[in-house]
Amino acid sequence: MSSYFTDLAQQYIDGEWRPGTGSWDIIDFNPYDGEKLASITIATVDEVDEAYRAAERAQKAWGATNAYTRRAVFEKALRIIEEREAEITEAIIAELGGTHLKAGFELHLAKEFLRESVQLALRPEGKILPSPTDGKENRLYKVPVGVVGVISPFNFPFLLSLKSVAPALALGNAVVLKPHQNTPIVGGSLVAKVFEDAGLPGGLLNVVITDIAEIGDAFIEHPVPKVISFTGSDKVGRHVATVCAANFKRSVLELGGNSAFVVLDDADLDYAVDAAVFSRYVHQGQVCMAANRILVDRSIEAEFTEKFVAKVRKLKVGDPSDPQTIIGPVINSSQADAISGAVEQAIAEGATALVHGTTTDNLVEPSVLTDVPADSALLRQEIFGPVAFLIPFDGEEEAVRIANDTPYGLSGAVHTGDIERGVNFAKQIDTGMFHVNDGTVHDEPLVPFGGEKHSGIGRLNGETAVDSFTTQKWISVQHGRSYFPF
């Protein structure tokens, strides 16, 4: 077992590793075999306050630090991740139940985002704007917001913590990070350790490992943070947004999805099958961009379905530490129960199970369902697990209607032999992201990432990260004399 689970099972506040002072512990389990990885005494409301106050104190000097100096920290952090890739992979497999394939995917993206953060430190640019008043110079500065609170999820915790933590720090802010209680090390302590070893001054990144049952809304209500960046479910996201608005904070919300993977009548079927299976089953389907619904033109439905089912049946389910495993465990028993319940509900409603996977502890085998009633609530919600719904359609107009018939709007994909046909189709789907002749699961450092409808508010990555973690300040200079009427 990785030493991370013994060395980093603590809070990280004001540059110090220390236990929490709460009255109970978060127990970190391996979701595959149930092994206890770590026991972490939770942080209290007082420790959340200490973390934010430490961040507030440290941020002033950091925000005034030369951007080139800040950049050096991220260059070293990138080298540290590269040097420790094998250890981090081991931790991802143990704590998340992620496969080798998934760990490699997450670490590749994490490194790409850190490379972008190296440049992000130099990105904010000021402006001088014209004035209708003679002699006046209007200067517009982009300045750090101050302190950012980050709440990260359990599915890609290392990457999705870094996606907010790294740009916020690079742009001159301080950060307090609250990882998901199922992934406190990979999503929290490990991120802090990387930056500590990279030379980030103490207090600029704090990690509080705690639970809502202990702190309530203290993390998002606290007066210090000006922005809360949350990744998780739309139900919790709605609450975060409400509390932020009531406390005059900005929120950046990256929430759930119910992506449609659409196969038009002129698609390359073998390629579409490969892309669809990956889009649905990567990391056991625990991906916000995963293709919940596979929409197939009725003229090619039979052939596509046969190939899709055959490929799904070959996916190896089991121990995530086995390099051949494609489907490892889901994160916990409540998720496993919810996924199994969704399959049984669909069958009870009249769906046909072309593949009916069984559930053993947290191992949920893939299922493929067809004939799900068009009015089923399951087709409009996010299924965070290895369950695919195959839905036939007659013509593009119906495909557009079905794809949009969901409260979510995060990602999606369309396969066609005509690229411009695909682009025209993509323009009609109410999502933040859509891909032609590819999978639904994509994230790139420069491209705005985020959703429409219940899939979130705001964007991350590249210039949009600058907008999320800075604010604008107008300073005017009157070179002559103003005239005042009294």
Residue pairs with C-beta under 8 A, 6 or more apart in sequence:
1 35
1 37
1 94
2 87
2 90
2 91
2 94
3 87
4 87
4 91
4 185
4 189
4 190
4 193
5 28
5 37
5 38
5 91
5 94
5 95
5 185
6 38
8 17
8 38
8 185
8 189
8 190
8 192
8 193
9 28
9 38
9 39
9 40
9 184
9 185
9 189
10 17
10 18
10 19
10 20
10 40
10 189
11 17
11 18
11 19
11 20
11 40
11 43
11 47
11 51
11 207
11 208
11 209
12 188
12 189
12 192
12 193
12 196
12 205
12 206
12 207
13 43
13 47
13 50
13 51
13 54
13 206
13 207
13 208
14 50
14 51
14 54
14 58
14 202
14 203
14 206
15 54
15 196
15 201
15 202
15 203
16 202
19 40
19 41
20 40
20 41
20 42
20 43
20 44
20 47
20 208
20 209
20 210
21 41
21 43
21 44
21 46
21 47
22 41
22 42
22 43
22 44
22 210
22 214
24 41
24 42
24 214
25 39
25 40
25 41
25 42
26 39
26 40
26 42
26 181
26 184
26 209
26 210
26 211
27 36
27 38
27 39
28 36
28 37
28 38
28 39
28 40
28 95
28 182
28 184
28 185
29 35
29 36
29 37
29 332
30 36
30 37
30 94
30 95
30 97
31 96
31 97
31 182
31 329
31 330
31 331
31 332
31 362
32 97
32 319
32 320
32 321
32 328
32 329
32 362
32 363
34 361
35 94
37 94
37 95
37 185
38 184
38 185
40 184
40 209
42 209
42 210
42 211
42 214
43 51
43 208
43 209
43 210
43 214
43 215
44 210
44 214
44 215
45 214
45 215
45 216
45 218
47 208
47 210
48 176
48 208
48 210
48 215
48 218
48 219
48 222
49 218
49 222
51 176
51 206
51 207
51 208
52 147
52 149
52 176
52 206
52 222
52 224
52 225
53 224
54 202
54 203
54 206
55 147
55 174
55 175
55 176
55 203
55 204
55 206
55 224
56 146
56 147
56 174
56 224
57 203
58 174
58 201
58 202
58 203
58 204
59 144
59 146
59 147
59 172
59 173
59 174
59 204
61 201
62 70
62 169
62 172
62 173
62 174
62 201
62 204
63 143
63 144
63 146
63 172
63 173
65 172
67 121
67 122
67 172
68 121
68 122
70 121
70 169
70 170
70 172
71 118
71 119
71 121
71 122
71 170
72 199
73 169
73 195
73 198
73 199
73 200
74 114
74 117
74 118
74 121
74 166
74 169
74 170
74 198
75 118
76 197
76 198
76 199
77 114
77 166
77 194
77 195
77 198
77 200
78 111
78 114
78 115
78 118
80 194
80 197
80 198
81 88
81 107
81 110
81 111
81 114
81 194
82 111
84 194
85 107
88 103
88 107
88 158
88 186
88 190
89 100
89 103
89 104
89 107
91 185
91 186
91 190
92 98
92 102
92 103
92 106
92 107
92 158
92 186
93 99
93 100
93 103
93 320
93 321
93 328
95 182
95 183
95 185
95 186
96 102
96 154
96 155
96 157
96 183
96 186
96 331
97 284
97 320
97 328
97 329
97 330
97 331
97 362
98 106
98 283
98 320
98 328
99 283
99 320
99 325
99 326
99 327
99 328
100 320
100 321
100 323
100 325
101 282
101 326
102 282
102 283
102 320
102 328
105 282
106 156
106 158
106 159
107 158
109 156
109 159
109 443
110 158
110 159
110 162
112 444
112 445
113 159
113 162
113 163
113 166
113 445
113 461
114 162
114 166
115 445
116 167
116 445
116 446
116 461
116 462
117 166
117 167
117 169
117 170
118 170
120 166
120 167
120 170
120 171
120 465
120 466
121 170
121 171
121 172
123 171
123 463
123 466
124 142
124 143
124 171
124 466
124 470
125 142
126 139
126 140
126 141
126 142
127 139
127 140
128 137
128 138
128 139
128 140
129 138
129 139
129 140
130 138
131 137
131 138
131 476
133 478
133 482
134 480
135 478
135 479
135 480
135 481
136 476
136 477
136 478
136 479
136 482
137 476
137 477
137 478
137 479
138 474
138 476
139 474
139 475
139 476
139 477
140 472
140 473
140 474
141 472
141 473
141 474
141 475
142 466
142 470
142 471
142 472
142 473
143 172
143 470
143 471
143 472
143 473
144 171
144 172
144 173
144 469
144 470
144 471
145 173
145 226
145 227
145 250
145 469
145 470
145 471
146 173
146 174
146 224
146 225
146 226
147 173
147 174
147 175
147 176
147 224
147 225
147 226
148 164
148 168
148 173
148 174
148 175
148 176
148 225
148 226
148 227
148 228
148 229
148 469
149 175
149 176
149 178
149 219
149 220
149 222
149 225
149 227
149 228
149 229
150 161
150 164
150 165
150 168
150 175
150 176
150 177
150 178
150 228
150 229
150 230
151 177
151 178
151 219
151 220
151 228
151 229
151 230
151 231
151 232
151 240
152 160
152 161
152 164
152 177
152 178
152 179
152 180
152 183
152 187
152 188
152 231
153 160
153 180
153 187
153 231
153 232
154 180
154 182
154 183
154 187
154 286
154 331
155 283
155 286
155 287
155 288
155 331
155 384
156 283
156 287
157 179
157 180
157 183
157 186
157 187
157 188
158 186
158 187
158 190
158 191
159 443
160 187
160 231
160 254
161 177
161 179
161 187
161 188
161 191
162 191
163 231
163 449
163 460
163 461
164 175
164 229
164 231
164 252
164 460
165 175
165 177
165 191
165 195
165 205
167 460
167 465
167 466
167 468
167 469
168 175
168 227
168 229
168 469
169 175
169 195
169 200
169 204
169 205
171 465
171 466
171 469
171 470
172 470
173 469
174 203
174 204
174 205
174 206
175 204
175 205
175 206
176 206
176 207
176 208
176 219
176 225
177 188
177 191
177 192
177 205
177 206
177 207
177 208
178 188
178 207
178 208
178 209
178 210
178 219
179 186
179 187
179 188
179 189
179 191
179 207
179 209
180 187
180 232
181 209
181 210
181 211
182 331
182 332
183 331
184 209
188 207
188 209
189 207
189 209
191 205
191 207
192 205
192 206
192 207
195 204
195 205
196 202
196 205
208 219
210 219
217 243
220 228
220 240
220 243
220 244
220 247
220 249
221 243
221 247
223 247
225 249
226 249
226 250
226 471
227 249
227 250
227 251
227 252
227 468
227 469
228 240
228 244
228 249
228 250
228 251
228 252
229 251
229 252
229 254
229 460
229 468
230 236
230 237
230 240
230 251
230 252
230 253
230 254
231 253
231 254
231 255
231 288
232 254
232 255
232 256
233 255
233 256
233 382
234 255
234 256
234 382
234 407
234 408
234 454
234 455
234 456
237 253
237 255
237 456
240 251
240 253
241 251
241 253
241 457
244 250
244 251
245 251
250 458
250 468
251 457
251 458
252 457
252 458
252 459
252 460
252 468
253 456
253 457
253 458
254 288
254 449
254 450
254 451
254 456
254 460
255 288
255 408
255 410
255 451
255 454
255 455
255 456
256 288
256 382
256 384
256 408
256 410
256 454
256 455
257 288
257 289
257 290
257 292
257 382
257 408
257 409
257 410
257 411
257 451
257 455
258 292
258 293
258 380
258 381
258 382
258 406
258 407
258 408
258 410
259 279
259 289
259 290
259 291
259 292
259 293
259 408
259 410
259 411
259 412
259 413
259 431
259 440
260 291
260 292
260 293
260 295
260 402
260 403
260 406
260 412
260 413
260 429
261 275
261 276
261 279
261 280
261 291
261 293
261 294
261 295
261 412
261 413
261 415
261 439
261 440
262 295
262 399
262 403
262 412
262 413
262 414
262 415
262 425
263 269
263 272
263 276
263 294
263 295
263 296
263 297
263 300
263 304
263 414
263 415
264 297
264 396
264 399
264 414
264 415
264 416
264 421
264 422
264 425
265 297
265 299
265 300
266 416
266 417
266 418
266 421
267 300
267 415
267 416
267 417
268 415
268 417
269 300
269 303
269 304
269 307
270 307
271 415
271 437
272 304
272 415
273 304
273 307
273 308
273 311
274 311
275 413
275 415
275 437
275 438
275 439
276 291
276 294
276 308
276 388
276 439
277 308
277 311
277 312
277 315
278 439
278 441
279 289
279 290
279 291
279 413
279 439
279 440
279 441
280 290
280 291
280 292
280 294
280 386
280 388
281 312
281 315
281 326
281 327
281 366
281 386
281 388
282 290
282 441
283 328
284 327
284 328
284 329
284 330
284 364
284 385
284 386
285 383
285 384
285 385
285 386
285 387
286 330
286 331
286 335
286 384
286 385
287 441
288 382
288 410
288 411
288 455
289 410
289 411
289 433
289 440
289 441
289 442
289 443
290 384
290 440
290 441
291 388
291 412
291 413
291 439
291 440
292 382
292 383
292 387
292 388
292 389
293 379
293 389
293 391
293 402
293 403
294 308
294 388
294 389
294 390
294 391
295 391
295 392
295 393
295 399
295 402
295 403
296 304
296 305
296 390
296 391
296 392
296 393
297 392
297 393
297 394
297 395
297 399
298 392
298 393
298 394
301 390
301 392
305 354
305 370
305 390
308 368
308 388
308 390
309 354
309 355
309 368
312 355
312 366
312 368
312 388
313 355
315 326
315 327
315 366
316 322
316 324
316 325
316 326
316 327
317 325
317 326
317 327
317 328
317 357
317 363
317 365
317 366
318 325
318 327
318 328
318 363
319 325
319 328
320 328
320 329
327 363
327 364
327 365
327 366
327 386
328 363
329 336
329 361
329 362
329 363
329 364
330 336
330 339
330 362
330 364
330 384
330 385
331 362
332 362
333 361
333 362
335 362
335 384
335 385
336 359
336 361
336 362
336 363
336 364
336 385
338 384
338 385
339 359
339 364
339 383
339 384
339 385
339 386
339 387
340 359
340 364
342 378
342 383
342 385
342 387
343 353
343 356
343 357
343 367
343 369
343 387
345 378
346 369
346 372
346 376
346 378
346 389
347 353
347 356
347 369
349 372
349 373
349 376
349 378
350 371
350 372
350 373
351 369
351 370
351 371
351 372
351 373
351 376
352 369
352 370
352 371
353 367
353 368
353 369
354 368
354 369
354 370
354 390
355 366
355 367
355 368
356 367
357 364
357 365
357 366
357 367
357 386
358 365
359 365
364 385
364 386
365 386
366 386
366 387
366 388
367 386
367 387
367 388
368 387
368 388
368 390
369 387
369 388
369 389
369 390
370 389
370 390
370 391
372 378
372 379
372 389
372 391
378 389
379 389
379 391
379 405
379 406
380 405
380 406
380 407
382 408
391 402
393 399
393 402
396 425
399 425
400 425
400 428
400 429
403 412
403 429
404 428
404 429
404 430
406 453
407 453
407 454
408 451
408 453
408 454
408 455
409 429
409 430
409 431
409 432
409 451
409 452
409 453
409 454
409 455
410 431
410 432
410 433
410 450
410 451
410 452
410 455
410 456
411 431
411 432
411 433
411 434
411 435
411 440
411 441
411 442
411 451
412 426
412 429
412 431
412 433
412 434
412 435
412 440
413 434
413 435
413 436
413 437
413 438
413 439
413 440
414 422
414 425
414 426
414 434
414 435
414 436
414 437
415 422
415 436
415 437
416 422
416 425
416 436
416 437
419 436
419 437
422 436
422 437
423 436
425 436
426 434
426 435
426 436
430 452
430 453
431 451
431 452
431 455
432 448
432 449
432 450
432 451
432 452
432 455
432 456
432 459
433 442
433 449
433 450
433 451
435 442
443 449
443 461
444 461
445 461
445 462
446 461
446 462
447 461
447 462
448 459
448 460
448 461
448 462
448 463
448 464
449 459
449 460
449 461
449 464
450 456
450 457
450 458
450 459
450 460
450 464
458 464
458 468
459 467
459 468
460 468
